[in-house]
Amino acid sequence: MSTILHRLLLLPVLLSAVLFSSAHATADLNLDAYKGKVVYIDFWASWCGPCKQSFPWMKAMHEKYNKEGLVILAVNVDQEKKKADDFLKEFTPDFPVIFDSTGTLATQFKVQTMPSSYMLDREGKPRFRHLGFHDGKRNVYEKEIRDLLFDTTKSSEEKR
Protein backbone atom coordinates (compact mmCIF):
# COMPACT_ATOMS: atom_id res chain seq x y z
CA MET A 1 0.00 0.00 0.00
CA SER A 2 1.39 3.40 -0.89
CA THR A 3 2.39 5.77 1.90
CA ILE A 4 -0.11 8.41 0.73
CA LEU A 5 -3.01 5.93 0.66
CA HIS A 6 -1.99 4.58 4.06
CA ARG A 7 -2.00 8.13 5.52
CA LEU A 8 -5.39 8.89 3.95
CA LEU A 9 -6.86 5.75 5.49
CA LEU A 10 -5.47 6.65 8.92
CA LEU A 11 -6.65 10.28 8.79
CA PRO A 12 -10.23 9.63 10.04
CA VAL A 13 -8.88 7.53 12.90
CA LEU A 14 -6.37 10.19 13.92
CA LEU A 15 -8.93 13.00 13.65
CA SER A 16 -11.46 11.17 15.78
CA ALA A 17 -8.78 10.42 18.37
CA VAL A 18 -7.97 14.13 18.61
CA LEU A 19 -11.56 15.37 18.50
CA PHE A 20 -12.94 12.89 20.99
CA SER A 21 -9.98 12.47 23.28
CA SER A 22 -10.80 13.21 26.90
CA ALA A 23 -7.80 15.52 26.96
CA HIS A 24 -9.49 17.77 24.38
CA ALA A 25 -13.10 17.71 25.59
CA THR A 26 -14.76 21.05 26.11
CA ALA A 27 -17.51 22.10 28.50
CA ASP A 28 -20.20 19.88 27.07
CA LEU A 29 -21.67 17.25 29.34
CA ASN A 30 -24.44 14.96 28.19
CA LEU A 31 -25.42 13.02 31.30
CA ASP A 32 -28.02 11.02 29.36
CA ALA A 33 -25.10 9.17 27.78
CA TYR A 34 -24.35 7.68 31.21
CA LYS A 35 -27.79 6.28 32.09
CA GLY A 36 -27.36 2.93 33.74
CA LYS A 37 -24.02 4.00 35.24
CA VAL A 38 -23.11 5.56 38.56
CA VAL A 39 -21.52 8.91 37.74
CA TYR A 40 -19.04 10.75 39.93
CA ILE A 41 -18.56 14.32 38.67
CA ASP A 42 -15.63 16.20 40.16
CA PHE A 43 -15.02 19.93 39.61
CA TRP A 44 -11.36 20.80 40.10
CA ALA A 45 -8.67 23.39 39.39
CA SER A 46 -4.89 23.19 39.03
CA TRP A 47 -4.33 25.58 41.95
CA CYS A 48 -6.48 23.53 44.33
CA GLY A 49 -4.51 21.72 47.05
CA PRO A 50 -7.20 19.16 47.95
CA CYS A 51 -7.58 18.37 44.22
CA LYS A 52 -4.06 16.98 44.34
CA GLN A 53 -5.30 14.52 46.98
CA SER A 54 -8.54 13.68 45.20
CA PHE A 55 -7.02 12.76 41.83
CA PRO A 56 -5.09 9.68 43.02
CA TRP A 57 -8.19 8.61 44.96
CA MET A 58 -10.46 9.05 41.91
CA LYS A 59 -7.98 7.11 39.81
CA ALA A 60 -8.04 4.27 42.36
CA MET A 61 -11.86 4.29 42.46
CA HIS A 62 -12.01 4.23 38.67
CA GLU A 63 -9.66 1.25 38.53
CA LYS A 64 -11.56 -0.56 41.28
CA TYR A 65 -15.17 0.07 40.17
CA ASN A 66 -15.12 0.92 36.46
CA LYS A 67 -16.20 -2.60 35.53
CA GLU A 68 -19.03 -2.38 38.05
CA GLY A 69 -20.48 0.67 36.27
CA LEU A 70 -18.71 3.66 37.84
CA VAL A 71 -17.95 6.59 35.54
CA ILE A 72 -15.73 9.38 36.80
CA LEU A 73 -15.85 12.74 35.01
CA ALA A 74 -13.36 15.41 36.04
CA VAL A 75 -14.40 18.96 35.10
CA ASN A 76 -11.58 21.47 35.11
CA VAL A 77 -12.42 25.15 35.67
CA ASP A 78 -9.01 26.72 34.98
CA GLN A 79 -9.21 29.67 32.60
CA GLU A 80 -5.80 28.76 31.19
CA LYS A 81 -5.83 25.25 29.75
CA LYS A 82 -2.03 24.97 29.99
CA LYS A 83 -2.26 25.01 33.79
CA ALA A 84 -4.76 22.14 33.68
CA ASP A 85 -2.60 20.25 31.18
CA ASP A 86 0.43 20.59 33.46
CA PHE A 87 -1.62 19.25 36.39
CA LEU A 88 -2.83 16.32 34.27
CA LYS A 89 0.73 15.43 33.24
CA GLU A 90 1.47 14.88 36.92
CA PHE A 91 -1.65 12.87 37.78
CA THR A 92 -2.37 11.09 34.44
CA PRO A 93 -6.07 10.29 34.96
CA ASP A 94 -7.53 7.34 33.10
CA PHE A 95 -11.02 8.83 33.12
CA PRO A 96 -12.52 11.66 31.00
CA VAL A 97 -11.54 15.26 31.69
CA ILE A 98 -13.77 18.10 30.52
CA PHE A 99 -12.49 21.66 30.28
CA ASP A 100 -14.92 24.33 31.51
CA SER A 101 -12.82 27.49 31.24
CA THR A 102 -15.92 29.68 30.99
CA GLY A 103 -17.48 28.17 34.12
CA THR A 104 -20.67 27.14 32.32
CA LEU A 105 -20.91 23.69 33.91
CA ALA A 106 -19.69 24.97 37.27
CA THR A 107 -22.52 27.53 37.24
CA GLN A 108 -25.10 24.90 36.26
CA PHE A 109 -23.97 22.70 39.15
CA LYS A 110 -23.77 25.68 41.53
CA VAL A 111 -20.18 24.82 42.45
CA GLN A 112 -19.12 26.68 45.58
CA THR A 113 -15.62 25.39 46.28
CA MET A 114 -12.81 23.31 44.82
CA PRO A 115 -13.08 20.46 44.54
CA SER A 116 -16.80 19.81 44.51
CA SER A 117 -18.14 16.40 43.66
CA TYR A 118 -21.57 15.09 42.76
CA MET A 119 -22.70 11.47 42.61
CA LEU A 120 -25.54 10.41 40.38
CA ASP A 121 -27.27 7.05 40.59
CA ARG A 122 -27.88 4.75 37.65
CA GLU A 123 -31.04 6.67 36.77
CA GLY A 124 -29.14 9.96 36.65
CA LYS A 125 -30.59 11.28 39.90
CA PRO A 126 -28.29 13.28 42.20
CA ARG A 127 -27.59 11.33 45.40
CA PHE A 128 -24.57 12.83 47.11
CA ARG A 129 -22.63 16.10 47.03
CA HIS A 130 -19.32 16.90 48.66
CA LEU A 131 -17.69 20.29 49.09
CA GLY A 132 -13.94 19.85 49.22
CA PHE A 133 -12.04 16.60 49.47
CA HIS A 134 -11.23 15.39 52.95
CA ASP A 135 -8.62 12.68 53.25
CA GLY A 136 -10.26 11.31 56.39
CA LYS A 137 -13.54 10.75 54.55
CA ARG A 138 -12.20 8.50 51.79
CA ASN A 139 -14.06 5.53 53.29
CA VAL A 140 -17.31 7.50 53.37
CA TYR A 141 -16.92 8.51 49.72
CA GLU A 142 -16.17 4.95 48.68
CA LYS A 143 -19.12 3.60 50.69
CA GLU A 144 -21.43 5.99 48.84
CA ILE A 145 -20.05 4.78 45.53
CA ARG A 146 -20.52 1.16 46.55
CA ASP A 147 -24.04 1.84 47.82
CA LEU A 148 -25.00 3.38 44.49
CA LEU A 149 -23.30 0.68 42.44
CA PHE A 150 -24.96 -2.09 44.37
CA ASP A 151 -28.19 -0.12 45.09
CA THR A 152 -28.15 -0.54 48.86
CA THR A 153 -29.15 2.99 49.82
CA LYS A 154 -31.45 5.84 48.90
CA SER A 155 -30.55 9.51 48.85
CA SER A 156 -30.96 11.55 51.99
CA GLU A 157 -33.99 13.20 50.36
CA GLU A 158 -35.74 9.83 49.94
CA LYS A 159 -35.01 8.81 53.54
CA ARG A 160 -37.18 11.61 54.91
Secondary structure, DSSP 8 states (H G I E B T S, - for coil): --HHHHHHHHHHHHHHHHHH-GGGEES---GGGGTTSEEEEEEE-TT-HHHHHHHHHHHHHHHHHGGGTEEEEEEE--SSHHHHHHHHHHH--SS-EEE-TT-HHHHHTT--SSSEEEEE-TTS-EEEEEES--GGGHHHHHHHHHHHHTT----HHHH-
